[in-house]
Amino acid sequence: MGRPILTPEEMRAAEAAVISAGLDSFELMQRAGDAVAEFVHANWPEGRVQVLCGPGGNGGDGFVAAAKLSKLWREVSVYCAVPVAELKGDAAKAAAMWNGPVGTLEEAMEAPHDLVLDALFGAGISRPLDGIAAALAQRGGRVISVDVPSGICGLRAAPLGPCFIAEGTITFAALRPAHVLRPASALCGSVFVADIGVPVQTRLMENSPALWLRLLPQPGMADHKHSRGHLKVLSGPMGATGASRLAVGAGLRIGAGLATLLSPPDALAVNASHLTAVMLASVESASDMAEAAATASVIVAGPAAGVTPRTRDYVEAMLASEARVVLDADALTVFGDKPADLFARLRPADLLTPHPGEFRRLFGDLQDSAVNKVEAARAAAAKAGCCVLLKGADTVIAEPGGGAVVNIHATRWLATAGSGDVLAGFAGGLMAQGVDTLAAASMAAWMHGEAGRRIGAGLVSEDLEGEIPDILSMLHGEIS
């Protein structure tokens, strides 16, 4: 499912709202702690559980969980960062539910156990772990964390210093940025979101077919190739044609009714020798490109196009047309010296698909200065005035108005030449069929990841297109 993502501050506000509406705050803690215990017992049904409790709400969740785990006949030992007498409010009430002894964190260091339930500090932590907490984090072993592994900033999605590395993490109501963004997401293990009765509203979602399945193009019996959109892709010169063919083939395969490769004259023969269903047209000037754009639904430009003045002229001609445009690779780099020239021409329905290096060329140190990758992509979309798909293991897709999607449905085997060209083609092919740009980019990223997962080791980019018929058939089956 497409799970919502909240910052720690937004989660605190959501909890405050439901408490002000009449829900007792300790009831909320009990629900959270019970969910933690059930998560641990269901997924790690054997072994001695060492519960590490912090001084605040996360620690309170840990005490509630420890009490419930003991009722499930689990062997549980509890250790707290501060003396129980110093706990206040709901954390003190939760500690009173635990009938056994409570040791210090120093005592936990050498105590026998099989599993650690890390309930020390939550996603809102603002300083590095130190002292015994840092030593416990570096001890290793099997860890299940509450909210996020202690030592990780939930907003920045990065360790602040030493941190726990979890096999599994349970959080509440919604994901946090740390659960989906690198490097923190790699330290969280499998992440489960428990419903504790806190309604959330957000414009940031985890990518999933649940978000866009009903928007997936469904050809009707009366449809024909022209009604399904015309995708055009700009080819590079004779010695650099493969990337554009990957993109145009991907766009046709994912459903565009027509696909044309716009080729420089010197590359016509080599492109023609590789194409069948894809049409071929010659372009050698900006006026040729303007003419081609006039009959296109969407144009993809950039894969091996060349970092040349001609590429820049072609992009400017595309953006002066009514066709939506997907810009990748060289079509982005060619504006690296004057990105404002590009931003002035982009429209909200256009799409940029940079990898981090290309992103830096257009947007400078934005990714370094932003609090996390989501906020960098949002700021970039606002600055460019169009949708931005910032690639990576944690691909972020953002629109100028602030809506954003994080795609973690991927695989390490996609780290291969041409993979991004196929992704641009998938997005262009879906946009050509009339899909909204943010939804099309989200669909493309998910299906790209799904194709990669199905292929696995040994993947080369030419393999990805071939997985799409089965993926589309699966998705269409879920609609019917």
DOFI-302110 format. One line per 5 residues: their letters; for each residue x, y, z of C-alpha. Coordinates in Angstrom, 3 decimals. Each point is the difference from the previous one (the first is absolute). Last residue first. Layout:
# DOFI-302110
A> X Y Z  ...
***
This chain:
# DOFI-302110
SIEGH> -10.743 -5.619 -12.885  2.549 2.433 1.450  2.267 -2.674 1.496  0.091 -1.825 -3.340  1.116 3.200 -1.711
LMSLI> 2.948 0.103 2.401  1.002 -3.604 -0.678  -0.392 0.463 -3.762  2.115 3.149 0.188  2.750 -1.864 1.854
DPIEG> -0.143 -2.931 -2.414  0.228 2.291 -3.031  2.721 2.137 1.667  2.617 -2.690 0.599  1.429 0.230 -3.523
ELDES> 0.759 3.705 0.343  2.404 -0.658 2.866  2.303 -2.494 -1.721  1.736 2.553 -2.274  1.232 1.721 3.153
VLGAG> 2.191 -2.882 1.045  -0.888 -2.172 2.980  2.461 -2.730 0.978  -1.461 -0.378 3.464  -3.701 0.758 0.344
IRRGA> -2.440 -0.125 -2.895  -3.216 0.204 2.025  1.373 2.642 2.347  1.137 2.161 -2.902  -3.402 -0.170 -1.635
EGHMW> -1.622 0.970 3.298  2.358 2.942 0.375  -0.792 1.313 -3.474  -3.690 -0.631 0.706  0.204 2.096 3.178
AAMSA> 1.986 2.834 -1.588  -2.245 0.124 -3.065  -3.213 0.056 2.020  1.331 2.822 2.187  1.167 1.967 -3.043
AALTD> -3.396 -0.471 -1.637  -1.819 1.058 3.177  2.084 3.174 0.347  -0.410 0.767 -3.721  -3.742 -0.588 -0.270
VGQAM> -0.707 -2.926 -2.352  -1.083 0.911 -3.531  1.262 -3.024 -1.917  3.128 1.922 -0.988  0.695 0.459 3.730
LGGAF> 0.203 -3.782 0.383  2.441 -0.330 -2.881  2.096 2.907 1.246  0.313 -1.473 3.491  0.982 -3.414 -1.359
GALVD> 2.472 1.612 -2.391  1.646 1.986 2.783  0.284 -3.216 2.041  1.585 -1.816 -2.954  2.613 2.749 -0.317
GSGAT> 0.657 -0.250 3.751  0.860 -3.695 -0.303  2.342 0.649 -2.918  3.216 -0.987 1.765  -0.534 -2.017 3.168
ALWRT> -1.023 0.641 3.602  -3.386 -1.672 -0.501  1.380 -3.148 1.665  -0.155 1.795 3.363  -3.753 -0.447 -0.001
AHINV> -3.038 2.242 0.022  -3.304 0.663 1.734  1.379 2.827 2.156  -1.936 2.710 -1.843  -0.700 3.186 1.949
VAGGG> -2.945 2.118 -1.149  -0.450 3.757 0.226  -2.667 2.710 -0.084  1.532 3.408 0.589  -1.725 2.172 -2.610
PEAIV> 2.943 -0.195 -2.417  -0.211 -3.797 -0.238  2.345 -2.462 1.664  1.259 -3.505 -0.798  2.595 -1.439 2.370
TDAGK> 2.003 -3.127 -0.868  1.379 -1.721 3.101  2.442 -2.441 -1.623  0.762 2.981 -2.207  -1.596 2.420 -2.427
LLVCC> -1.377 3.467 0.590  -3.225 0.187 -2.005  -0.925 3.672 -0.340  -3.365 1.373 -1.065  -0.092 3.528 -1.381
GAKAA> 0.536 3.646 1.002  3.772 -0.380 0.168  0.272 1.719 3.391  -3.100 -1.647 1.461  1.067 -3.393 -1.291
AARAA> 3.507 0.531 1.398  -1.363 0.971 3.409  -2.159 -3.119 0.076  2.914 -2.172 -1.094  2.256 1.436 2.719
EVKNV> -2.784 -0.356 2.580  -0.363 -3.652 -0.861  3.761 -0.554 0.062  0.378 1.275 3.558  0.474 3.200 2.032
ASDQL> 1.012 1.868 -3.139  3.519 1.473 -0.127  1.741 -3.006 -1.540  -2.762 -0.717 -2.519  -0.125 3.656 -0.975
DGFLR> 3.748 0.228 -0.548  -0.319 1.137 -3.622  -3.432 -0.460 -1.572  0.734 -0.728 -3.651  3.450 -1.580 0.165
RFEGP> -0.773 -1.530 3.403  -3.068 -1.764 -1.375  2.097 -1.389 -2.835  2.354 -1.538 2.545  -2.842 -1.290 2.178
HPTLL> -1.783 -1.736 -2.917  -2.359 2.275 -1.848  -3.486 -0.795 -1.364  -1.639 3.351 -0.895  -3.695 -0.103 -0.883
DAPRL> -2.323 2.450 -1.756  -3.591 0.516 1.180  0.787 3.164 1.997  1.627 1.701 -3.034  3.721 0.583 -0.604
RAFLD> 1.247 2.983 -2.004  1.279 2.336 2.728  1.502 -2.984 1.846  2.193 -0.811 -2.992  1.521 3.454 -0.303
APKDG> 0.340 0.095 3.797  2.235 -3.077 -0.253  2.760 2.066 -1.662  3.304 -1.906 0.112  -1.651 -3.351 0.657
FVTLA> -2.443 0.409 -2.878  1.690 -2.617 -2.194  0.086 -2.295 3.029  -3.767 -0.310 0.046  -0.497 -1.052 -3.621
DADLV> 3.138 -2.116 0.392  -1.604 -2.239 2.663  -3.786 0.285 0.121  -2.781 2.311 -1.115  -3.591 -1.214 -0.391
VRAES> -2.118 2.450 -2.010  -3.729 0.566 -0.364  -0.945 0.983 -3.522  -1.605 3.409 -0.543  3.135 1.399 -1.618
ALMAE> 2.480 2.637 1.207  1.514 -2.548 2.357  0.898 -2.234 -2.911  1.762 2.843 -1.822  2.005 0.870 3.134
VYDRT> 1.016 -3.640 0.342  1.151 -0.130 -3.623  2.070 3.167 0.369  1.687 -1.451 3.112  0.774 -3.222 -1.829
RPTVG> 1.452 2.042 -2.871  2.215 1.994 2.364  1.617 -3.294 1.038  0.063 -2.363 2.961  -0.971 -3.000 -2.109
AAPGA> -3.357 -1.755 -0.378  1.278 -3.072 1.841  -3.361 -0.262 1.822  -1.145 3.639 0.143  -3.386 0.564 -1.525
VIVSA> -3.375 -1.680 0.440  -2.852 1.613 -1.929  -3.672 -0.356 0.922  -3.249 0.276 -1.938  1.839 0.663 -3.246
TAAAE> -1.400 1.499 -3.200  1.309 3.567 0.429  3.192 -1.302 1.579  1.219 -1.321 -3.335  -0.430 3.404 -1.651
AMDSA> 1.781 1.747 2.861  2.799 -2.564 -0.235  0.428 0.634 -3.711  0.121 3.743 0.746  2.673 -0.622 2.610
SEVSA> 2.104 -1.714 -2.629  1.153 -3.426 -1.175  -2.978 -2.264 0.602  -0.701 -3.237 -1.883  -2.906 -2.254 0.893
LMVAT> -0.188 -3.663 0.995  -2.977 -2.093 1.062  0.121 -2.552 2.808  -1.719 -3.288 -0.836  3.169 -1.320 -1.674
LHSAN> 3.205 1.734 0.981  3.620 -1.214 0.225  1.240 0.442 -3.587  -1.926 3.247 -0.294  2.022 1.468 2.872
VALAD> 3.324 -0.786 -1.687  -1.214 1.385 -3.310  -1.527 3.170 1.397  2.990 0.918 2.174  1.733 2.454 -2.379
PPSLL> -3.317 1.718 -0.712  -0.649 0.864 3.661  -2.799 -2.160 1.384  -3.379 0.661 1.527  -1.182 -3.442 1.097
TALGA> -3.752 -0.318 -0.368  -2.477 -1.852 2.181  -3.717 -0.485 -0.533  -2.715 -1.382 2.254  1.979 0.524 3.205
GIRLG> -0.627 -3.011 2.230  2.905 -1.079 2.167  1.691 -1.728 -2.927  0.034 3.148 -2.123  1.628 2.029 2.755
AGVAL> 2.575 -2.690 0.747  0.931 -0.249 -3.672  0.439 3.771 -0.184  2.233 0.103 3.064  2.236 -2.949 -0.890
RSAGT> 0.290 1.370 -3.531  1.082 3.354 1.430  2.769 -1.652 2.003  1.254 -2.048 -2.946  0.620 2.846 -2.433
AGMPG> 3.403 1.356 0.989  2.458 -0.582 -2.855  -2.334 1.239 -2.718  -1.143 3.101 1.871  -2.490 -0.016 2.894
SLVKL> -3.675 -0.750 -0.408  -2.886 2.198 1.155  -3.094 -1.914 1.081  -3.559 0.446 -1.237  -3.091 -1.447 1.664
HGRSH> -3.341 0.177 -1.790  -3.123 -0.611 2.055  -2.460 -2.830 0.558  -2.718 1.546 -2.200  2.302 -0.167 -3.019
KHDAM> 0.602 -3.727 0.412  -3.680 -0.864 0.196  -2.575 -0.096 2.786  -3.550 -1.243 -0.584  0.507 -3.208 1.983
GPQPL> 1.276 2.028 2.918  3.607 0.403 1.088  0.415 0.192 3.792  2.598 2.557 1.019  0.976 -0.338 3.680
LRLWL> -1.876 2.686 1.937  -1.893 -2.497 2.170  3.331 -1.544 1.034  1.482 3.334 1.071  0.534 0.095 3.758
APSNE> -0.727 -3.663 0.727  2.595 -0.865 -2.633  2.582 1.076 2.593  2.367 2.886 0.604  0.352 1.136 3.620
MLRTQ> -1.916 3.211 0.497  0.600 3.675 0.746  -2.914 2.411 -0.267  -1.108 -0.734 3.545  -3.042 -0.479 2.184
VPVGI> 0.028 -2.349 2.949  -2.616 -1.630 2.226  1.377 -1.334 3.305  -1.860 -3.152 1.012  2.949 -2.217 0.871
DAVFV> 0.510 -1.459 -3.466  3.387 -1.675 -0.009  2.502 0.634 -2.798  2.494 -2.821 -0.534  3.531 0.544 -1.291
SGCLA> 2.328 -2.812 -1.057  3.576 0.875 0.895  0.534 3.522 1.302  3.703 0.498 -0.795  -0.311 0.124 -3.809
SAPRL> -2.764 2.583 0.394  2.416 2.327 1.791  2.398 0.506 -2.921  -2.159 0.499 -1.933  -3.648 1.025 0.054
VHAPR> -3.061 -2.209 0.602  -0.158 -0.741 3.732  1.947 3.114 1.008  -2.629 2.203 -1.669  -2.551 -1.259 2.562
LAAFT> -2.709 -2.539 -0.793  -3.552 0.477 1.158  -2.448 -0.788 2.833  2.644 -1.568 2.278  3.445 -1.490 -0.407
ITGEA> 1.388 -3.491 0.264  3.544 -0.742 -1.101  1.562 -3.291 -1.008  3.441 -1.542 -0.265  1.337 3.178 1.564
IFCPG> 3.382 1.718 -0.024  0.341 2.128 3.122  1.801 3.296 -0.325  3.401 1.599 0.587  0.056 3.588 -1.322
LPAAR> -2.862 2.189 -1.245  -1.139 -2.811 -2.277  -1.853 1.203 -3.090  -3.584 0.361 -1.161  0.053 3.757 0.587
LGCIG> -3.493 -0.115 1.462  0.150 -3.200 2.038  3.436 0.803 1.360  1.649 -3.340 0.735  1.672 -0.764 3.351
SPVDV> -2.679 -2.400 1.152  -1.340 -2.178 -2.815  -3.257 1.622 -1.093  -3.537 -0.112 1.477  0.677 -2.979 2.306
SIVRG> 2.971 -2.128 -1.018  0.527 -3.752 -0.275  3.634 -1.022 0.434  1.975 -3.209 -0.482  3.603 0.372 1.078
GRQAL> 2.396 2.920 -0.249  1.720 1.603 3.007  0.387 3.314 -1.794  -3.453 1.231 1.017  0.622 -1.140 3.555
AAAIG> 3.224 2.006 0.114  -1.796 3.097 -1.302  -2.647 -0.353 2.715  2.759 -0.551 2.591  1.618 3.339 -0.718
DLPRS> -1.216 1.948 -2.982  -2.795 -0.072 -2.538  0.125 2.917 -2.397  -2.298 3.020 0.344  -3.414 0.975 -1.375
IGAGF> -2.180 -3.065 0.597  -3.479 0.487 -1.455  -0.209 -3.453 -1.567  -0.111 -1.735 3.354  2.437 -0.741 2.812
LADLV> 0.569 -3.015 2.246  -2.585 -2.579 -1.008  2.453 -2.475 -1.558  -1.412 -3.478 0.516  3.100 -2.171 0.079
LDHPA> -0.205 -3.688 -0.850  1.873 -3.080 1.228  0.910 1.111 3.501  2.614 -0.417 2.747  0.917 3.164 1.935
EMAEE> 3.424 1.484 -0.802  -1.003 3.466 -1.181  -3.383 -0.046 1.685  1.599 0.697 3.380  1.433 3.266 -1.345
LTGVP> -3.441 0.867 -1.358  -1.323 -0.247 3.534  -2.305 -2.723 1.203  -3.741 -0.086 0.493  -1.407 -2.893 2.045
GNWMA> -3.335 -1.569 -0.894  -3.586 1.163 0.320  -0.154 2.230 -3.074  -3.268 1.966 -0.113  1.512 2.629 2.316
AAKAA> 2.525 0.831 -2.735  -2.895 0.990 -2.256  -1.386 2.409 2.577  3.455 1.573 0.388  0.329 0.379 -3.779
DGKLE> -3.464 1.565 -0.098  1.040 2.825 2.300  3.475 -0.030 1.496  2.905 -2.399 0.397  2.485 0.883 2.767
AVPVA> -1.139 -2.782 2.333  0.706 -2.536 -2.757  3.705 0.866 0.190  1.259 1.244 -3.384  1.077 -1.711 -3.244
CYVSV> -2.146 -3.023 0.792  0.555 -3.741 -0.135  -2.675 -2.680 -0.287  0.318 -3.790 -0.183  -2.524 -2.207 -1.791
ERWLK> -0.437 -3.769 -0.342  -3.146 -0.297 -2.114  -3.095 -1.641 1.433  -2.398 2.196 -2.004  -0.753 1.817 3.239
SLKAA> 3.718 0.858 0.148  -0.287 1.488 -3.483  -2.858 2.210 1.195  1.969 1.468 2.880  3.087 0.523 -2.182
AVFGD> -2.073 1.756 -2.664  -1.449 2.416 2.534  3.507 0.734 1.349  1.346 0.523 -3.528  -2.791 2.376 -1.002
GGNGG> 0.868 2.027 3.103  3.628 0.053 -1.106  -1.041 1.477 -3.324  -2.061 2.585 1.859  2.886 1.259 2.073
PGCLV> 2.887 -1.164 2.215  1.234 -2.785 -2.270  -0.746 -3.681 0.367  2.188 -2.919 -1.085  -1.944 -3.269 -0.070
QVRGE> 2.047 -3.222 -0.044  -2.060 -2.796 -1.501  0.948 -3.639 0.545  -0.664 -2.152 -3.045  -2.836 -1.269 -2.139
PWNAH> -2.942 1.499 -1.871  2.002 2.612 -1.926  -2.518 1.144 -2.630  -3.302 -0.456 1.793  1.378 0.629 3.493
VFEAV> 1.854 3.165 -0.984  -2.881 1.536 -1.920  -2.500 -0.945 2.710  2.176 1.598 2.661  0.422 3.177 -2.042
ADGAR> -3.743 0.215 -0.676  -0.700 -0.302 3.735  2.467 2.808 0.659  -1.638 2.279 -2.551  -3.517 -0.664 1.232
QMLEF> 1.128 0.565 3.574  1.676 3.263 -0.973  -3.192 1.236 -1.663  -2.001 -0.945 3.084  2.542 2.000 1.998
SDLGA> -0.765 3.060 -2.125  -3.729 -0.260 0.680  -1.993 0.604 -3.171  -2.253 3.060 0.246  0.434 2.154 -3.096
SIVAA> 3.027 1.635 1.622  1.611 -3.449 0.047  -0.751 -0.543 -3.704  1.498 3.383 -0.881  3.079 -0.485 2.182
EAARM> 0.691 -3.335 -1.670  -0.239 1.572 -3.465  2.242 2.893 1.097  2.614 -2.417 1.351  -0.143 -1.900 -3.286
EEPTL> 0.489 3.207 -1.982  3.057 0.828 2.109  1.455 -3.477 -0.527  -0.472 0.460 -3.767  -2.860 -1.954 -1.495
IPRGM> -0.099 -2.577 -2.800  -3.251 -1.579 -1.167  0.012 -3.644 -1.116  -0.772 -1.009 -3.570  -1.046 -3.613 0.421
***
